[in-house]
């Protein structure tokens, strides 16, 4: 692993299927998935990966059973109020991206508190996508751009991709170098659609609760073997 990506993004998929295979309720898989997230964050810290983005809850996940959504929100709240202290001690900077409007008031308050507590930390930047959708993100960026044009900051003819990217929720972060999706699915599921334009894609059959340090190593070995050309000619 001589080449460490600057930004790793993960679609944490398969927790429900992990539970169903064991004849357990789906929420048991989500609880076990929290352990996988802890392992992954610690490994990222150990390997000095600068940025890790975890897709925790999509804007489409509200369609799941109410009881399952409730447990997911409780797990996220616990992480933001209890486990954030350990993250802070590990010098982790925590940010949350996504539309906060549908989240409960106490969860929104917990997000602000966790971000304020860790905002000066210089270690791993842990980015949690919560009630996030890639199309929503692009729409917000377009609205931001429209406002800047109306205010006279920009002209329509002079617009650049960078101007657009500055309206995205990830504007302070580099685009992901590596995307990992677990559970064997091979689709983007409305995740970081703009940002993944030149990202290396790694798919594994491992269900998220079983995702281990060794699985992360395999994905990083895959990344290190890739030659990223960004549309240019391969080096000879």
N, C-alpha and C positions, 0 to 999 in steps of 0.2 A: 504494500500500500504506500508507494512512494508519492502518489498523487492524491491529495486529499481535497475533495470538493469544498468550495467556499460556502455553498448553500445546498443542503439536502432537504427535500420535501418528501413527506410520506403520506400516502392514503392508507389509513389503518383499517383494513377491510377484513371481514371474516369472523368477528367476535360472536355474532349471533349463530353462525354455522358451527363454530367451535363448541358452543353450548349444546346445540341441538344434537350434534354427534354423540354427546355424552348424556343425552336425555335430561338435560338441565334447562331451566328457563333461559331465554336469551339474555336477560340482565346479568346472569352469572358470567356469561362471556365478556360482557362489557367491564365487569369488575376485574376479571382476569386480564383484560386488555390494559387496564391501568398499570398492572405490574410490567407488562411489555413496554409501555411508554416510559416507565421509570428506568428500566434497563437500557432502553435506547438513548434516553437523555444522558444517563451516566456514561455510556460508551462514547457518545458525542463529546462530552466534556473531556474524557480521557484521551481522545484522539485529536483534540483541539480543532474540531469542526467549528467554524465561526458561526454558522446559522443553521438552525434546524426548524423546519415548519411542519407541524402535525395537523392533519385535517381531522378535527375532533367532531364537528357537527355541521352538516351541510344545510343549506336553505331548504332542501328537499326532505331532510330527515324529519321534519314536523309531521309528515304523513304517516310515520310509524305509530304503533299503538301508544296511547296516552301514558300508560304505565311505564313503557320502555323509555319514552322521552323524559318522563319525570326522573327516572333513575339516572339517566345520562346527565341531566342538569344537576342533580345532586352530587354526582361524582365530580363534575367540573367545578362546582361551588366548593367542594371539599379541597380540591387541588389548589384553588385560588386563595383559600383562606387558611389552610393548614400546611400543605406541602410547600407553599411558596416560601415559607421561612427557611426550609432546607435549601431550596433553590437559591435564595438570597445568600445564604452562607457559602454556597458553591460559586458565587460571583456570576450567577446567571441573570441575564436581562430578559424579562418576560414581557411580551406584547401580545395583544389579541386583535385579530382582524376579522371583519365581518360586520353585518348589519346588527347593531345593538337594540334596535327598536322593539323587537319581539321578545327580547330577554327580560326576565323579571328585574324589578328595581334592585333587589338585593344582590342579584348576580352582576348587574351593571356596576354597582358600588364596589363589589369584590374585585372586579376587573380593574377599575381605576385605582383601588388601593394597592393591588399587586403590582401594577405597572409603576405606580409612584414609588413603591418600596424598592424596586429593582432597577429603576431607570438609569442609575449611575454605574451599574455594574459593567465590567469590561470583558467578562468571559463569554461563554456560549450565549448567543441571542436565540432564545426559544420563542418561536412565533406560533401561536395557537389560532387556527382558523375555526371560528365559532359562529354558527349561523352565517356561513360564508358560501357564496356562489360566484363563479368566475364571470358569469354574465352580469350579475349585480355589480361586481367590481368594475367592469368595463363601462357600464352605464353611469356609475358614479364618476368615473374619470371623464366621461363625455360631458356630464353636467358641470364638472369643475372647469373643463376647458371652455365651455360656453360662457361661464361667468367671467373668466379671465379675458375672453375676447370682448365681451360687453363692457368690461371695465377699462378696456384699452390697453391691457398689459401685453396682449398678443394680437397678431393679425392672422386672418384665415390663411392667406397665401404663405405666411412664414412659419406655419406650424411644423413641428418635427415630432418624431416618435418619442423623443425624450420629454417634450412638452406634455404629450398624452400620458406617459408613464408617471409623471409627477402627480397625477390625480389618482393613481391606484393606491390601494391600501398598503402595498409593499414598497412604496416609493423610496423609503430609506434603506431598502435591502437590495443586494444584488439578485438578479434572476437565479432561480435554482439551476445548479449544474447537474444534479441527479434527482430524478423522481423515482421513488420506490412505491410499488403497489403490491400489497399482500393478497393472498387468498385465490390467486389464479385468474382474477379478472384483469382484462386488458383494455381499459378505457379510462378517460380523464375524469368523468363524472362531474363536470362543471367546476373543476378545480384549477385555479391559476391559469386560465386559458391564455391570456396575453403573455404571461411570464414564462410559460413553458415552450416558447417558440423554438429554442435550440437546446432544450434540456435532454440529457441522456435518460432513456426510460428503462427501468429494470422491473420486471415482473417476477414474482415468486409465488409458488403454490402454498407456501406456509401461511396458515391462518394467523391473524394478528396476535392473539394471545400466546402463540407458540414462537413468535418472532424473537430470536435470541441475539446475543452479541455476535455469534458466529454467522448468523444470517446477515447482519449488517456488514460484517467483514466481507462476505461474498459479494454483496452489492458494491462495496468499495473497490474490490478487486476487478469486478466487471467495469466499473468506471475508469479505473486506472489503465485498462487495456484499450479503451476507446481513443480514437483520434478525432478530436473535435475540430471540424473544418469551418463551421459557420458559413457554408456555401462556397468556400474557397477550394482550390485544388489541393489534393493530398500531398503532403511533404514526401519527397523522394529521397 
